[in-house]
């Protein structure tokens, strides 16, 4: 029998769709705004990949929704190693991780804050992060939940025995909500050395890209039609578009523009869905630097329901050549949490890289 630790942060990701840009310290506000838990479902996508080994695994979990509930539902031999009481907190994550010190592999579902808690626990075992949070910049996470489970299966079956240290970084959420990115390194975790399954670390846009971003913004403005809504997603390249329009933009949120005027700033999912009923709406996105995510990392307001209503043909992608070059021929990624929506968005797409200039790139939802 091999021992696998499972820790689920049940509130991870709840702040995304309601426009809070994270859940740390604001879970009550997220619930008030109508946020629904998603971490359990994303953890299930990973854990189901381990079912072929179910009879040879023992799952060590915290109680209830932090792992026990899901592991038992899927039929794993389950042992509770930490009992959480009251509201789940980071202390529960740390205590549970410390109780799993000798496992063959630790799977944890959450975001960068959860990864920080695993670092705080001082564990030395191999870990794999299941992406379930709003902020997921640390390269300890798999590219999507299913890939986390596939990598875990490979590792446990000795298909990938080499490990490496990967950084755990996090953004201060208070500054993040104010439109300022303050990133810190909190430590390292051992992960399987298989870069086809794990996401790359996020890279900031260098100041030298500013002229190219302005050229891209000019092209996008040239394409904008009268009396049509344009949702402008987060990122420095899309921020250059708002600057070119001389409009105040939300660097880390989703804004709505029409006829070169700001209609509404920092929309949540429900506000976007309401606006989609008013008139034709297009979506303007830029991928995250170093990672290549178009959707599913810090812009959960743009949900599968939103994307189905907008459609793939009304998607505009902006990216500098340098950002695409550093992806090293890897595809742009989507991870909406809905397999059908990810498939709809997959395939080849034109990316605006300059004034009257485009580059064809592949989008993948796998």
TIZA-128841 format. One line per field, with one value per atom (N, C-alpha, C): residue number from 1; atom name; x, y, z. Coordinates in steps of 0.1 Angstrom, whole numbers. Layout:
<nodes>
n: [NUM,...]
atom: [CA,...]
xx: [X,...]
yy: [Y,...]
zz: [Z,...]
</nodes>
This chain:
<nodes>
n: [1,1,1,2,2,2,3,3,3,4,4,4,5,5,5,6,6,6,7,7,7,8,8,8,9,9,9,10,10,10,11,11,11,12,12,12,13,13,13,14,14,14,15,15,15,16,16,16,17,17,17,18,18,18,19,19,19,20,20,20,21,21,21,22,22,22,23,23,23,24,24,24,25,25,25,26,26,26,27,27,27,28,28,28,29,29,29,30,30,30,31,31,31,32,32,32,33,33,33,34,34,34,35,35,35,36,36,36,37,37,37,38,38,38,39,39,39,40,40,40,41,41,41,42,42,42,43,43,43,44,44,44,45,45,45,46,46,46,47,47,47,48,48,48,49,49,49,50,50,50,51,51,51,52,52,52,53,53,53,54,54,54,55,55,55,56,56,56,57,57,57,58,58,58,59,59,59,60,60,60,61,61,61,62,62,62,63,63,63,64,64,64,65,65,65,66,66,66,67,67,67,68,68,68,69,69,69,70,70,70,71,71,71,72,72,72,73,73,73,74,74,74,75,75,75,76,76,76,77,77,77,78,78,78,79,79,79,80,80,80,81,81,81,82,82,82,83,83,83,84,84,84,85,85,85,86,86,86,87,87,87,88,88,88,89,89,89,90,90,90,91,91,91,92,92,92,93,93,93,94,94,94,95,95,95,96,96,96,97,97,97,98,98,98,99,99,99,100,100,100,101,101,101,102,102,102,103,103,103,104,104,104,105,105,105,106,106,106,107,107,107,108,108,108,109,109,109,110,110,110,111,111,111,112,112,112,113,113,113,114,114,114,115,115,115,116,116,116,117,117,117,118,118,118,119,119,119,120,120,120,121,121,121,122,122,122,123,123,123,124,124,124,125,125,125,126,126,126,127,127,127,128,128,128,129,129,129,130,130,130,131,131,131,132,132,132,133,133,133,134,134,134,135,135,135,136,136,136,137,137,137,138,138,138,139,139,139,140,140,140,141,141,141,142,142,142,143,143,143,144,144,144,145,145,145,146,146,146,147,147,147,148,148,148,149,149,149,150,150,150,151,151,151,152,152,152,153,153,153,154,154,154,155,155,155,156,156,156,157,157,157,158,158,158,159,159,159,160,160,160,161,161,161,162,162,162,163,163,163,164,164,164,165,165,165,166,166,166,167,167,167,168,168,168,169,169,169,170,170,170,171,171,171,172,172,172,173,173,173,174,174,174,175,175,175,176,176,176,177,177,177,178,178,178,179,179,179,180,180,180,181,181,181,182,182,182,183,183,183,184,184,184,185,185,185,186,186,186,187,187,187,188,188,188,189,189,189,190,190,190,191,191,191,192,192,192,193,193,193,194,194,194,195,195,195,196,196,196,197,197,197,198,198,198,199,199,199,200,200,200,201,201,201,202,202,202,203,203,203,204,204,204,205,205,205,206,206,206,207,207,207,208,208,208,209,209,209,210,210,210,211,211,211,212,212,212,213,213,213,214,214,214,215,215,215,216,216,216,217,217,217,218,218,218,219,219,219,220,220,220,221,221,221,222,222,222,223,223,223,224,224,224,225,225,225,226,226,226,227,227,227,228,228,228,229,229,229,230,230,230,231,231,231,232,232,232,233,233,233,234,234,234,235,235,235,236,236,236,237,237,237,238,238,238,239,239,239,240,240,240,241,241,241,242,242,242,243,243,243,244,244,244,245,245,245,246,246,246,247,247,247,248,248,248,249,249,249,250,250,250,251,251,251,252,252,252,253,253,253,254,254,254,255,255,255,256,256,256,257,257,257,258,258,258,259,259,259,260,260,260,261,261,261,262,262,262,263,263,263,264,264,264,265,265,265,266,266,266,267,267,267,268,268,268,269,269,269,270,270,270,271,271,271,272,272,272,273,273,273,274,274,274,275,275,275,276,276,276,277,277,277,278,278,278,279,279,279,280,280,280,281,281,281,282,282,282,283,283,283,284,284,284,285,285,285,286,286,286,287,287,287,288,288,288,289,289,289,290,290,290,291,291,291,292,292,292,293,293,293,294,294,294,295,295,295,296,296,296,297,297,297,298,298,298,299,299,299,300,300,300,301,301,301,302,302,302,303,303,303,304,304,304,305,305,305,306,306,306,307,307,307,308,308,308,309,309,309,310,310,310,311,311,311,312,312,312,313,313,313,314,314,314,315,315,315,316,316,316,317,317,317,318,318,318,319,319,319,320,320,320,321,321,321,322,322,322,323,323,323,324,324,324,325,325,325,326,326,326,327,327,327,328,328,328,329,329,329,330,330,330,331,331,331,332,332,332,333,333,333,334,334,334,335,335,335,336,336,336,337,337,337,338,338,338,339,339,339,340,340,340,341,341,341,342,342,342,343,343,343,344,344,344,345,345,345,346,346,346,347,347,347,348,348,348,349,349,349,350,350,350,351,351,351,352,352,352,353,353,353,354,354,354,355,355,355,356,356,356,357,357,357,358,358,358,359,359,359,360,360,360,361,361,361,362,362,362,363,363,363,364,364,364,365,365,365,366,366,366]
atom: [N,CA,C,N,CA,C,N,CA,C,N,CA,C,N,CA,C,N,CA,C,N,CA,C,N,CA,C,N,CA,C,N,CA,C,N,CA,C,N,CA,C,N,CA,C,N,CA,C,N,CA,C,N,CA,C,N,CA,C,N,CA,C,N,CA,C,N,CA,C,N,CA,C,N,CA,C,N,CA,C,N,CA,C,N,CA,C,N,CA,C,N,CA,C,N,CA,C,N,CA,C,N,CA,C,N,CA,C,N,CA,C,N,CA,C,N,CA,C,N,CA,C,N,CA,C,N,CA,C,N,CA,C,N,CA,C,N,CA,C,N,CA,C,N,CA,C,N,CA,C,N,CA,C,N,CA,C,N,CA,C,N,CA,C,N,CA,C,N,CA,C,N,CA,C,N,CA,C,N,CA,C,N,CA,C,N,CA,C,N,CA,C,N,CA,C,N,CA,C,N,CA,C,N,CA,C,N,CA,C,N,CA,C,N,CA,C,N,CA,C,N,CA,C,N,CA,C,N,CA,C,N,CA,C,N,CA,C,N,CA,C,N,CA,C,N,CA,C,N,CA,C,N,CA,C,N,CA,C,N,CA,C,N,CA,C,N,CA,C,N,CA,C,N,CA,C,N,CA,C,N,CA,C,N,CA,C,N,CA,C,N,CA,C,N,CA,C,N,CA,C,N,CA,C,N,CA,C,N,CA,C,N,CA,C,N,CA,C,N,CA,C,N,CA,C,N,CA,C,N,CA,C,N,CA,C,N,CA,C,N,CA,C,N,CA,C,N,CA,C,N,CA,C,N,CA,C,N,CA,C,N,CA,C,N,CA,C,N,CA,C,N,CA,C,N,CA,C,N,CA,C,N,CA,C,N,CA,C,N,CA,C,N,CA,C,N,CA,C,N,CA,C,N,CA,C,N,CA,C,N,CA,C,N,CA,C,N,CA,C,N,CA,C,N,CA,C,N,CA,C,N,CA,C,N,CA,C,N,CA,C,N,CA,C,N,CA,C,N,CA,C,N,CA,C,N,CA,C,N,CA,C,N,CA,C,N,CA,C,N,CA,C,N,CA,C,N,CA,C,N,CA,C,N,CA,C,N,CA,C,N,CA,C,N,CA,C,N,CA,C,N,CA,C,N,CA,C,N,CA,C,N,CA,C,N,CA,C,N,CA,C,N,CA,C,N,CA,C,N,CA,C,N,CA,C,N,CA,C,N,CA,C,N,CA,C,N,CA,C,N,CA,C,N,CA,C,N,CA,C,N,CA,C,N,CA,C,N,CA,C,N,CA,C,N,CA,C,N,CA,C,N,CA,C,N,CA,C,N,CA,C,N,CA,C,N,CA,C,N,CA,C,N,CA,C,N,CA,C,N,CA,C,N,CA,C,N,CA,C,N,CA,C,N,CA,C,N,CA,C,N,CA,C,N,CA,C,N,CA,C,N,CA,C,N,CA,C,N,CA,C,N,CA,C,N,CA,C,N,CA,C,N,CA,C,N,CA,C,N,CA,C,N,CA,C,N,CA,C,N,CA,C,N,CA,C,N,CA,C,N,CA,C,N,CA,C,N,CA,C,N,CA,C,N,CA,C,N,CA,C,N,CA,C,N,CA,C,N,CA,C,N,CA,C,N,CA,C,N,CA,C,N,CA,C,N,CA,C,N,CA,C,N,CA,C,N,CA,C,N,CA,C,N,CA,C,N,CA,C,N,CA,C,N,CA,C,N,CA,C,N,CA,C,N,CA,C,N,CA,C,N,CA,C,N,CA,C,N,CA,C,N,CA,C,N,CA,C,N,CA,C,N,CA,C,N,CA,C,N,CA,C,N,CA,C,N,CA,C,N,CA,C,N,CA,C,N,CA,C,N,CA,C,N,CA,C,N,CA,C,N,CA,C,N,CA,C,N,CA,C,N,CA,C,N,CA,C,N,CA,C,N,CA,C,N,CA,C,N,CA,C,N,CA,C,N,CA,C,N,CA,C,N,CA,C,N,CA,C,N,CA,C,N,CA,C,N,CA,C,N,CA,C,N,CA,C,N,CA,C,N,CA,C,N,CA,C,N,CA,C,N,CA,C,N,CA,C,N,CA,C,N,CA,C,N,CA,C,N,CA,C,N,CA,C,N,CA,C,N,CA,C,N,CA,C,N,CA,C,N,CA,C,N,CA,C,N,CA,C,N,CA,C,N,CA,C,N,CA,C,N,CA,C,N,CA,C,N,CA,C,N,CA,C,N,CA,C,N,CA,C,N,CA,C,N,CA,C,N,CA,C,N,CA,C,N,CA,C,N,CA,C,N,CA,C,N,CA,C,N,CA,C,N,CA,C,N,CA,C,N,CA,C,N,CA,C,N,CA,C,N,CA,C,N,CA,C,N,CA,C,N,CA,C,N,CA,C,N,CA,C,N,CA,C,N,CA,C,N,CA,C,N,CA,C,N,CA,C,N,CA,C,N,CA,C,N,CA,C,N,CA,C,N,CA,C,N,CA,C,N,CA,C,N,CA,C,N,CA,C,N,CA,C,N,CA,C,N,CA,C,N,CA,C,N,CA,C,N,CA,C,N,CA,C,N,CA,C,N,CA,C,N,CA,C,N,CA,C,N,CA,C,N,CA,C,N,CA,C,N,CA,C,N,CA,C,N,CA,C,N,CA,C,N,CA,C,N,CA,C,N,CA,C,N,CA,C,N,CA,C,N,CA,C,N,CA,C,N,CA,C,N,CA,C,N,CA,C,N,CA,C,N,CA,C,N,CA,C,N,CA,C,N,CA,C,N,CA,C,N,CA,C,N,CA,C,N,CA,C,N,CA,C,N,CA,C,N,CA,C,N,CA,C,N,CA,C,N,CA,C,N,CA,C,N,CA,C,N,CA,C]
xx: [8,0,9,5,12,3,9,1,1,-11,-12,-20,-14,-21,-30,-42,-51,-56,-53,-58,-66,-78,-86,-89,-86,-90,-104,-115,-128,-133,-126,-130,-122,-112,-103,-112,-109,-115,-128,-134,-147,-147,-136,-136,-135,-132,-129,-141,-151,-163,-170,-169,-176,-167,-156,-147,-139,-136,-128,-113,-110,-96,-88,-95,-90,-100,-97,-106,-100,-87,-81,-88,-94,-100,-113,-119,-131,-141,-140,-149,-164,-166,-180,-186,-177,-182,-184,-176,-178,-191,-194,-207,-218,-217,-228,-230,-220,-222,-226,-228,-233,-223,-211,-200,-204,-201,-203,-189,-188,-176,-173,-160,-156,-145,-138,-126,-128,-139,-142,-144,-151,-152,-139,-131,-118,-109,-109,-101,-106,-119,-125,-119,-118,-112,-98,-91,-77,-78,-86,-86,-91,-100,-106,-95,-84,-73,-66,-67,-61,-69,-81,-90,-84,-76,-70,-61,-56,-47,-54,-68,-75,-72,-71,-69,-55,-46,-33,-29,-39,-36,-43,-37,-44,-44,-56,-57,-57,-48,-47,-53,-63,-70,-74,-76,-83,-98,-105,-119,-128,-139,-150,-146,-150,-148,-134,-124,-110,-104,-111,-106,-113,-116,-123,-135,-144,-157,-155,-146,-144,-137,-127,-120,-129,-138,-148,-158,-162,-172,-167,-154,-148,-143,-145,-142,-128,-120,-106,-106,-96,-93,-88,-96,-94,-92,-81,-78,-78,-85,-85,-74,-65,-53,-54,-64,-66,-81,-86,-100,-101,-107,-109,-122,-122,-133,-137,-150,-155,-151,-149,-145,-131,-129,-116,-107,-95,-85,-72,-62,-49,-42,-46,-40,-44,-56,-60,-51,-48,-40,-26,-20,-7,-6,-16,-16,-18,-27,-29,-17,-10,2,13,14,24,21,8,4,6,9,12,26,35,49,55,51,57,50,41,33,42,38,46,43,32,28,17,18,8,1,-12,-20,-27,-27,-34,-41,-54,-62,-64,-60,-62,-55,-51,-43,-30,-24,-11,-11,-22,-22,-22,-28,-27,-13,-7,7,16,14,21,20,7,5,13,13,21,36,41,55,57,47,48,48,42,41,55,64,78,78,70,70,81,86,97,93,81,76,73,71,68,53,51,37,33,20,14,2,2,-9,-20,-33,-44,-50,-49,-53,-68,-71,-85,-87,-77,-78,-80,-80,-80,-66,-57,-43,-35,-30,-23,-11,-1,11,23,22,33,34,46,48,47,41,39,26,18,5,5,-3,-5,-12,-12,-18,-33,-39,-53,-56,-67,-69,-67,-72,-70,-55,-47,-33,-26,-31,-26,-27,-39,-42,-34,-32,-24,-10,-4,9,11,1,2,2,-6,-6,7,13,26,37,36,46,45,33,31,34,32,35,50,58,72,75,65,67,75,76,83,88,101,106,115,119,128,120,125,118,127,122,129,122,129,123,116,104,96,92,92,90,75,73,59,59,51,50,36,33,20,19,7,5,-3,1,-7,-21,-31,-44,-50,-47,-52,-46,-33,-28,-33,-35,-41,-54,-63,-76,-76,-65,-63,-56,-53,-47,-32,-26,-11,-7,4,9,21,20,32,34,44,47,59,58,69,71,83,87,86,79,77,85,90,98,97,100,101,94,89,83,88,90,94,83,85,74,81,73,78,84,95,102,96,84,78,71,77,72,61,58,46,33,34,22,20,31,31,32,24,25,38,41,53,50,61,59,55,47,43,54,55,66,60,65,60,64,56,59,70,81,92,88,94,91,94,103,107,95,85,74,64,65,55,52,61,59,51,54,47,33,31,17,9,15,7,3,12,9,-2,-2,-13,-26,-26,-37,-43,-35,-39,-47,-42,-49,-62,-63,-75,-86,-81,-91,-96,-87,-91,-102,-102,-112,-125,-125,-137,-148,-160,-172,-181,-188,-198,-209,-213,-225,-224,-211,-208,-201,-205,-198,-184,-174,-161,-158,-157,-152,-137,-130,-115,-110,-103,-98,-86,-81,-69,-56,-46,-32,-27,-13,-7,-9,-11,-13,-27,-37,-50,-51,-43,-43,-38,-28,-23,-35,-44,-56,-64,-67,-75,-67,-54,-46,-48,-47,-48,-62,-72,-86,-88,-77,-78,-89,-90,-101,-94,-100,-94,-97,-87,-89,-86,-92,-89,-78,-66,-55,-58,-64,-67,-81,-89,-104,-108,-121,-128,-136,-133,-140,-149,-159,-168,-167,-165,-163,-172,-177,-186,-184,-182,-180,-169,-159,-147,-150,-160,-164,-164,-161,-162,-176,-182,-196,-197,-188,-188,-174,-169,-156,-157,-147,-145,-158,-163,-175,-173,-183,-183,-190,-191,-197,-212,-219,-234,-236,-228,-229,-226,-216,-213,-224,-230,-241,-253,-256,-266,-263,-251,-247,-248,-245,-246,-260,-270,-284,-287,-278,-282,-278,-266,-262,-251,-247,-235,-223,-216,-205,-193,-181,-169,-160,-150,-141,-126,-119,-105,-96,-87,-79,-64,-56,-41,-37,-28,-23,-14,-13,-4,10,19,33,39,47,54,45,32,23,14,10,1,-13,-18,-32,-41,-51,-61,-72,-76,-87,-85,-90,-88,-78,-71,-61,-63,-70,-72,-83,-90,-101,-114,-116,-128,-141,-142,-154,-159,-149,-152,-154,-166,-170,-174,-176,-181,-194,-203,-216,-214,-205,-202,-196,-186,-180,-189,-198,-208,-216,-220,-229,-221,-208,-200,-196,-192,-188,-173,-167,-153,-150,-160,-157,-156,-161,-160,-149,-139,-128,-116,-110,-98,-87,-76,-64,-53,-47,-36,-24,-12,0,12,22,35,42,51,59,68,73,82,74,62,54,52,49,46,59,70,83,87,85,89,80,69,61,68,77,85,77,68,59,48,47,36,23,12,-1,-6,-15,-22,-32,-34,-42,-55,-65,-78,-82,-86,-90,-102,-114,-125,-132,-129,-136,-147,-149,-160,-154,-154,-147,-153,-166,-172,-168,-168,-163,-149,-140,-126,-124,-132,-132,-136,-147,-152,-141,-133,-123,-110,-108,-96,-95,-82,-80,-71,-70,-61,-68,-61,-67,-57,-62,-53,-51,-38,-34,-29,-34,-29,-15,-5,9,14,6,11,0,3,-7,-7,-19,-21,-12,-9,-1,-7,-7,-13,-3,-5,2,-8,-7,-16,-10,-18,-14,-25,-20,-30,-34,-47,-53,-56,-53,-55,-63,-72,-80,-76,-65,-61,-48]
yy: [-12,0,12,22,35,45,54,65,78,83,96,105,117,127,136,139,148,159,171,183,192,195,204,217,228,241,244,241,242,256,266,280,285,278,282,285,296,300,307,308,314,329,336,350,354,345,348,353,345,348,360,364,375,388,387,399,403,394,398,395,388,386,378,370,361,359,350,346,349,352,354,365,361,371,377,372,378,367,356,345,348,355,359,368,378,387,380,370,362,355,349,342,351,363,373,377,377,381,369,357,346,336,336,327,313,303,289,282,272,264,256,256,249,239,241,233,218,214,199,193,200,195,194,204,204,193,191,181,167,165,153,149,159,157,151,155,150,136,134,122,110,113,102,96,103,97,86,86,76,63,63,52,38,38,25,19,28,23,22,24,25,15,2,-9,-10,-2,-2,11,20,33,34,41,46,61,67,81,87,96,102,116,120,132,139,153,159,155,158,155,163,157,165,169,182,188,191,189,191,179,168,157,144,141,129,126,136,134,129,136,132,119,116,103,91,93,82,80,91,91,83,84,78,64,60,46,43,53,51,46,38,35,47,52,66,66,73,75,90,94,108,111,120,123,137,145,158,161,165,168,183,190,204,207,218,223,237,239,252,256,269,273,268,263,258,270,269,280,274,283,279,271,272,264,249,247,233,227,235,230,227,236,233,221,219,208,195,195,183,179,189,186,180,185,180,166,162,149,139,144,135,135,138,139,127,115,104,98,105,100,99,90,89,101,107,119,127,140,149,157,155,163,173,186,196,205,208,216,230,241,254,264,275,285,288,299,302,303,308,309,295,285,271,266,269,264,270,283,289,281,277,269,256,250,237,240,251,255,257,264,267,254,243,231,224,228,222,208,204,191,189,177,173,163,158,148,155,147,152,157,168,174,177,177,182,190,203,211,210,209,209,223,229,243,245,252,254,268,277,290,301,313,325,328,330,333,319,316,303,306,313,317,307,300,291,279,275,264,250,250,237,231,239,234,228,218,212,222,220,229,229,218,217,205,204,194,180,176,163,159,169,167,165,171,168,153,148,134,125,128,120,120,131,132,123,124,117,102,97,83,79,87,84,83,92,93,80,77,65,52,52,40,39,49,50,54,61,66,79,85,98,99,95,94,105,113,124,136,144,155,168,179,192,201,212,222,232,236,246,257,270,281,282,287,291,306,312,327,331,343,347,362,367,381,386,398,404,407,401,403,417,423,437,446,445,454,450,436,431,437,438,443,458,465,479,481,470,472,472,468,468,453,449,436,436,430,428,414,408,394,391,380,376,361,357,343,338,326,321,308,302,290,281,268,258,245,238,225,215,203,192,188,188,183,173,165,156,164,160,167,164,169,166,179,187,200,200,188,187,187,184,184,196,202,213,227,236,250,256,266,274,286,291,303,315,324,336,346,352,362,375,386,399,404,414,420,430,429,439,453,463,477,479,471,473,470,463,459,470,482,492,497,500,505,495,482,471,470,472,471,483,494,506,503,497,494,484,474,464,471,480,488,496,502,510,501,489,479,475,472,468,479,491,503,504,502,503,493,482,471,473,481,483,489,484,489,497,506,514,506,510,505,490,485,472,472,463,462,454,459,451,449,437,433,433,440,441,434,422,414,420,414,419,417,424,423,436,436,449,453,442,445,451,445,451,464,466,479,490,486,496,500,491,494,505,503,513,526,526,539,546,538,544,550,544,550,561,564,574,571,559,554,548,550,544,529,521,506,499,487,479,469,471,462,448,444,430,426,434,431,431,430,430,443,451,464,463,471,471,485,484,496,496,508,509,523,524,537,546,539,546,552,547,552,540,542,532,531,519,517,512,503,498,492,494,489,477,468,457,449,443,435,421,416,402,394,381,372,375,377,380,393,403,416,415,406,404,397,387,380,389,399,408,417,422,431,424,411,403,403,405,406,419,429,442,444,439,441,432,432,423,427,416,418,410,416,410,409,401,399,401,409,412,406,397,391,391,389,387,376,367,356,360,352,355,352,361,360,347,340,328,316,317,306,304,315,314,312,314,312,324,321,331,331,320,319,309,312,303,306,317,322,337,340,354,361,354,360,351,345,336,342,356,363,359,355,351,336,333,319,312,299,291,296,300,306,319,327,340,336,327,324,318,310,304,315,325,335,344,347,355,348,335,327,330,320,320,331,333,343,357,360,374,375,367,367,374,384,391,389,384,380,390,397,406,400,401,396,401,405,409,397,400,389,382,391,385,376,379,371,357,357,345,337,344,338,330,335,329,317,315,303,291,293,283,272,278,270,262,265,259,266,259,266,276,285,293,283,286,276,282,274,277,266,271,261,267,267,273,265,252,243,236,239,233,227,214,207,211,213,216,231,240,253,254,246,245,240,230,224,234,242,252,263,266,276,271,258,252,253,252,253,264,268,279,292,303,316,326,337,349,357,361,369,382,394,407,409,411,413,427,435,448,455,467,474,467,462,454,442,436,424,414,401,390,378,369,357,346,335,324,315,313,305,294,284,273,275,273,273,259,255,242,242,233,231,218,212,199,201]
zz: [0,0,0,-8,-8,-1,6,13,5,3,-4,5,7,15,6,11,3,12,8,15,5,9,0,8,3,8,3,11,6,1,6,2,-10,-14,-25,-37,-44,-56,-55,-43,-41,-44,-42,-45,-59,-68,-82,-90,-91,-99,-95,-82,-76,-76,-83,-85,-73,-63,-51,-53,-64,-68,-58,-50,-40,-30,-20,-10,4,5,18,26,38,46,42,30,25,22,28,24,27,38,41,31,26,16,3,0,-12,-12,0,1,0,6,5,-9,-18,-32,-40,-34,-42,-46,-41,-45,-41,-50,-47,-46,-37,-36,-49,-53,-65,-63,-51,-49,-48,-43,-42,-56,-65,-78,-86,-84,-91,-85,-72,-65,-70,-72,-77,-91,-99,-113,-112,-102,-100,-94,-84,-76,-85,-94,-102,-111,-114,-122,-114,-101,-93,-90,-96,-93,-98,-109,-113,-102,-93,-82,-69,-69,-57,-46,-51,-41,-35,-40,-35,-29,-26,-20,-7,3,15,14,16,15,29,32,45,43,51,49,62,61,72,71,82,82,73,70,63,49,46,33,30,39,36,30,27,21,23,36,39,31,30,23,9,1,-13,-14,-6,-7,-4,6,9,-2,-8,-19,-31,-33,-45,-41,-29,-25,-21,-18,-13,1,4,18,25,34,40,55,58,73,76,86,90,99,96,104,111,108,114,114,125,127,127,117,117,125,132,140,136,135,132,117,115,102,98,86,81,80,85,84,79,77,73,83,96,107,104,99,96,85,75,64,69,77,82,91,100,109,102,91,83,76,70,62,71,83,93,97,98,101,90,78,66,62,72,69,61,63,57,45,39,28,15,6,-6,-15,-14,-22,-15,-16,-10,-21,-23,-32,-24,-29,-22,-32,-30,-39,-33,-40,-35,-45,-39,-47,-40,-44,-38,-23,-17,-3,4,-3,3,1,-10,-12,-1,3,14,27,29,41,41,30,29,32,27,30,45,51,65,74,68,76,76,67,68,62,53,48,38,37,28,17,18,8,-6,-16,-29,-29,-35,-36,-50,-52,-65,-61,-67,-64,-75,-70,-79,-80,-91,-92,-89,-78,-75,-69,-68,-63,-73,-69,-78,-83,-73,-77,-77,-89,-90,-99,-93,-100,-97,-86,-82,-91,-96,-105,-98,-86,-79,-83,-91,-95,-109,-111,-125,-134,-147,-156,-155,-150,-148,-139,-132,-122,-127,-139,-145,-146,-150,-152,-139,-128,-115,-111,-114,-111,-120,-133,-142,-138,-133,-129,-116,-107,-95,-98,-107,-111,-117,-125,-131,-120,-111,-100,-91,-88,-79,-86,-99,-106,-111,-106,-109,-123,-129,-143,-142,-131,-129,-115,-113,-99,-96,-106,-103,-98,-88,-83,-84,-82,-82,-73,-69,-61,-70,-66,-73,-64,-69,-60,-56,-44,-40,-38,-46,-46,-43,-38,-35,-36,-39,-40,-28,-23,-12,-17,-12,-18,-16,-4,-2,-13,-16,-26,-40,-42,-54,-57,-47,-49,-52,-48,-51,-65,-72,-85,-85,-73,-72,-70,-78,-77,-68,-57,-48,-45,-52,-51,-43,-35,-26,-27,-26,-25,-11,-9,4,7,-3,-1,-13,-11,-22,-17,-27,-24,-35,-31,-40,-49,-62,-71,-81,-87,-97,-109,-114,-124,-138,-141,-153,-158,-166,-169,-179,-185,-194,-186,-173,-165,-156,-151,-142,-149,-144,-151,-148,-157,-155,-145,-140,-131,-139,-133,-140,-141,-153,-155,-158,-152,-154,-168,-173,-186,-184,-192,-190,-195,-190,-194,-209,-214,-229,-238,-233,-242,-243,-236,-236,-250,-259,-272,-280,-279,-286,-281,-268,-262,-268,-269,-275,-289,-297,-311,-311,-302,-302,-298,-288,-284,-296,-304,-315,-325,-327,-336,-331,-318,-312,-313,-310,-311,-326,-335,-349,-352,-345,-348,-340,-331,-322,-330,-329,-336,-327,-333,-326,-320,-308,-301,-298,-297,-293,-280,-271,-258,-260,-252,-252,-237,-233,-220,-221,-212,-213,-200,-202,-191,-185,-174,-167,-174,-171,-176,-181,-182,-186,-200,-209,-223,-225,-218,-219,-212,-202,-195,-205,-214,-224,-233,-236,-244,-237,-224,-216,-216,-214,-214,-227,-238,-252,-254,-248,-248,-238,-230,-220,-210,-206,-197,-184,-172,-160,-161,-160,-161,-148,-147,-135,-139,-135,-139,-137,-126,-122,-122,-130,-131,-145,-147,-160,-161,-171,-174,-186,-187,-199,-206,-219,-227,-239,-242,-254,-260,-273,-279,-272,-269,-262,-249,-242,-229,-219,-207,-197,-192,-194,-191,-176,-172,-159,-156,-144,-140,-131,-132,-123,-121,-131,-131,-125,-118,-114,-124,-122,-132,-134,-124,-125,-133,-130,-137,-152,-155,-169,-176,-170,-176,-178,-169,-171,-183,-184,-195,-209,-209,-221,-227,-219,-224,-231,-230,-235,-249,-254,-267,-271,-283,-288,-280,-275,-266,-271,-271,-274,-262,-262,-251,-255,-248,-251,-240,-243,-233,-237,-227,-229,-220,-225,-217,-206,-195,-184,-189,-186,-190,-183,-191,-187,-186,-183,-182,-194,-200,-212,-210,-197,-195,-200,-208,-212,-202,-197,-188,-176,-165,-153,-143,-146,-136,-134,-123,-119,-126,-135,-142,-142,-131,-130,-131,-132,-135,-149,-158,-171,-171,-166,-164,-177,-176,-188,-193,-184,-188,-196,-191,-199,-212,-213,-226,-236,-231,-241,-247,-239,-245,-254,-252,-260,-273,-272,-283,-287,-293,-297,-307,-316,-327,-323,-310,-305,-295,-295,-287,-294,-287,-293,-283,-288,-280,-283,-273,-275,-268,-274,-268,-275,-268,-274,-280,-290,-295,-285,-276,-266,-256,-253,-244,-251,-264,-271,-273,-275,-277,-264,-253,-240,-237,-244,-242,-248,-257,-263,-270,-279,-287,-279,-266,-259,-262,-261,-265,-255,-258,-249,-242,-229,-221,-216,-215,-209,-199,-187,-176,-169,-175,-170,-159,-158,-149,-156,-169,-177,-190,-191,-202,-215,-216,-229,-233,-224,-227,-231,-224,-228,-242,-246,-260,-270,-266,-276,-279,-269,-270,-277,-277,-282,-297,-302,-316,-319,-332,-336,-336,-332,-331,-335,-340,-344,-332,-330,-318,-324,-319,-323,-317,-325,-319,-323,-330,-334,-343,-347,-356,-370,-373,-386,-387,-375,-375,-365,-370,-362,-363,-353,-353,-349,-356,-353,-341,-331,-320,-316,-310,-306,-292,-290,-277,-273,-260,-256,-243,-241,-229,-223,-226,-220,-212]
</nodes>
